[in-house]
Amino acid sequence: MSNSGNRKPPLVADKRYAKAKPASGKPAKSKPAPRKPSRKRAPRKRGVIGWLLTPFRFLFRMIWGLTWRVSAVALLLLGGAVAYTYVGLPDLEELLDGRTRGSVTLLDREGVVYAWRGDQFGGAISATSVAPDLKNAIVATEDKRFYRHLGISPRGIASAMRINMREGRKPWRGNGGSTITQQTAKLLCLGVEYDQTKWKTEREYEADCRRTTLARKGKEALYALAMEAKYSKDDILSIYMNRAYLGGGARGFEAASELYFGKSAREVALPEAAMMAGLLKAPSTYAPTNNLQRARDRAATVLKLMREQGYISSADEAQANAQPASLSKAASARAGGFFVDWVMSSAPSFLTSDTTEDVVITTTFDNRLQTAAEEALDYVFETKVSKGSEAQAAIVVMSADGAVRAMVGGREKVTGGFNRATDARRQTGSAFKPFVYAAAMDLGFQYDSTVEDAPFTIDIPGSGPYTPKNYSRDFKGMMTLTDALRQSINTVAVKVSEAVGRDNVRDVATRFGIDNALADGPALALGASESTLLEMTGAYAGILNGGHAVEPYGLTELRLKGDNDPLMGKEGGIGERVITPQAAQQLTYMMYRVVTDGTGTRARLDSREAAGKTGTTSAAKDAWFIGFTAEYVVGVWMGYDDNTPLKGVTGGGLPADIWRETMTRVSAELPPQPLPMIRPAQPPRVVPIAPQGQTTTTRRQPRQQRRQTTEDVILDVLGRIFGN
């Protein structure tokens, strides 16, 4: 049955039981609502593009995961390598002077610096102590972002690689894009020191340090990062400024500044700073001593970079270009290349070419006289020698005590070239004859003694007959010794040599300083032996000083830089007496006549007395003129290096011209002085014998002084031998 009319409502769970009241009478806390069950998001439907991109998403996630893990490991390894390199870096002071050999500074006779050798180092400088323009010029030229990077410049490297590949080279060949820090690392050879067992020479060591390979560039970058961590930017720049090679043997900007401008790097002006900074690109090419204009053009480029980077204004640039840097007097002269080489070789190598110390050598060098000799040689070759001639010449200027004042070893003015003044041994020809007459004068012959110029023959055991001939191919009969030397008569020279004895002639020549194996036969008197120009000039100096031997010298003092006590002193100068003063004075007069009216008249000077002797060897392979005034002895040699005969040249020709031009310039600032010689009232001459029936005498001019009776006896015997 249905009871819908009075049906009770359905029971509800929360109403089924009455709510219990809290005992405290406080209202019961409400029960938190039950958490709604979370709904599961229905998977998104992937379209066609989504399905296509799925593998790439997976690959990207895998590459990214691998990349950051590998990068993290690489960074850890790099950090460890940098830390390891960092620990091995020395203190800053140890890196400023890294030379393995020292320097040689040469001073002239007045104590003025005129040349340098070895690795010049002017002393440690810092980036904060040099002229600000120099510091800015270096940064602007070599690494404009130097103060902003951490040692390497990815932008610079990428740019350099792009340029290298565009020019057909490997990416790391050519332009390197190196920062100053990287260049400094290379100058330090990445911390590898010179080892003689690995490299034979320093040059090989430095070449190895400059190698450019991919692996080495990596090491270079690592070393640069370590340096950036160890040193400040100014410290790194200081190392660079002290170690960079800047041409002319200069290591560091202080040495270069002293070398080129004669001042400290702290004092250089803007044009000088720009010129030195420009040397960093190619030191030998842009060295101002090699080509000043090219160095100035490079400096103009540096000034432009400085202006573009805000270091200088346009007005500063214009003024610097209008007044470019000029070389110091010593650098401009580039003086004494051959002389310096000779002086360096005269001292122990461990104190000169191989020195590990800084050495100062005081010398006898006179820059004015050197310039005079060089200008004289250039003048004669430009005005009197055919263009294109490969003939060579050498000059030595010497004082009477053997002090060498100037030396020209050849037409080319180079360092390390073949020095024809000291190293070329050539036959001397008639330039040897004064020593024949020196021996005769010392044994009693007189300037007016007479000998017959006539044909004669000497039988030489083992060689056969020897018959000397004159250059003129004729004979002049009776003549004085003065005339025989004046006209360079061969027969008389041989007769005198045979009369006094070849051993005596050889002894006199040797004691005067001709240190060679002299000929044994009668051709000794005609200069068949060989000698150097330096030896011959020194021997003539012995005649000028009154008969004393001299040893040519150029070094007067050698000491270590900073020390006052010399390690070496003068080695050379006046030695023992070889001939008497009277013999030397007579011989000087005879040689004076050679210049006034003999074979050497082209050497005659306008305002002062001069004496000398010509010399020409067989086939004119060598031509000499050696002579002196009261102040200096000058020797000149001319010939070909390969012994090709000279064409139309004798000792009385071009060599005499060179001698005259040299001596004129050498003596320009000196008052004329008389020669130390006898001065006969009349020139010596032979008076012909009177016809039969008249008074018959053979007269000579009065002698300067009368010899002892024993000497007169010797003269009479010799006179009868030669028909006098």
Secondary structure as UniProt FT lines:
FT   HELIX           4..6
FT   HELIX           13..16
FT   TURN            23..24
FT   HELIX           48..88
FT   HELIX           92..95
FT   STRAND          103..107
FT   TURN            109..110
FT   STRAND          113..118
FT   TURN            127..129
FT   HELIX           132..142
FT   TURN            144..148
FT   HELIX           154..166
FT   TURN            167..168
FT   TURN            171..172
FT   HELIX           180..187
FT   HELIX           189..191
FT   TURN            196..198
FT   HELIX           202..209
FT   HELIX           214..230
FT   HELIX           233..243
FT   TURN            248..249
FT   STRAND          250..251
FT   HELIX           253..261
FT   TURN            265..266
FT   HELIX           270..278
FT   TURN            279..281
FT   HELIX           283..286
FT   TURN            288..290
FT   HELIX           292..308
FT   TURN            309..310
FT   HELIX           314..322
FT   HELIX           329..333
FT   HELIX           337..346
FT   HELIX           349..351
FT   TURN            352..354
FT   STRAND          359..363
FT   HELIX           367..384
FT   TURN            387..388
FT   STRAND          392..399
FT   TURN            400..401
FT   STRAND          403..408
FT   TURN            420..423
FT   STRAND          426..427
FT   HELIX           429..432
FT   HELIX           433..442
FT   TURN            443..444
FT   TURN            447..448
FT   STRAND          450..453
FT   STRAND          458..460
FT   TURN            461..463
FT   STRAND          464..466
FT   TURN            471..472
FT   STRAND          477..480
FT   HELIX           481..486
FT   TURN            487..488
FT   HELIX           490..500
FT   HELIX           502..511
FT   TURN            512..513
FT   HELIX           522..526
FT   STRAND          530..531
FT   HELIX           533..544
FT   TURN            545..546
FT   STRAND          548..551
FT   STRAND          555..560
FT   TURN            561..562
FT   STRAND          568..569
FT   STRAND          573..577
FT   HELIX           581..597
FT   TURN            599..600
FT   HELIX           601..603
FT   STRAND          611..616
FT   HELIX           618..620
FT   STRAND          622..628
FT   STRAND          632..639
FT   TURN            641..642
FT   TURN            651..653
FT   HELIX           654..666
FT   TURN            667..669
FT   TURN            692..693
FT   HELIX           709..721
FT   TURN            722..723
//
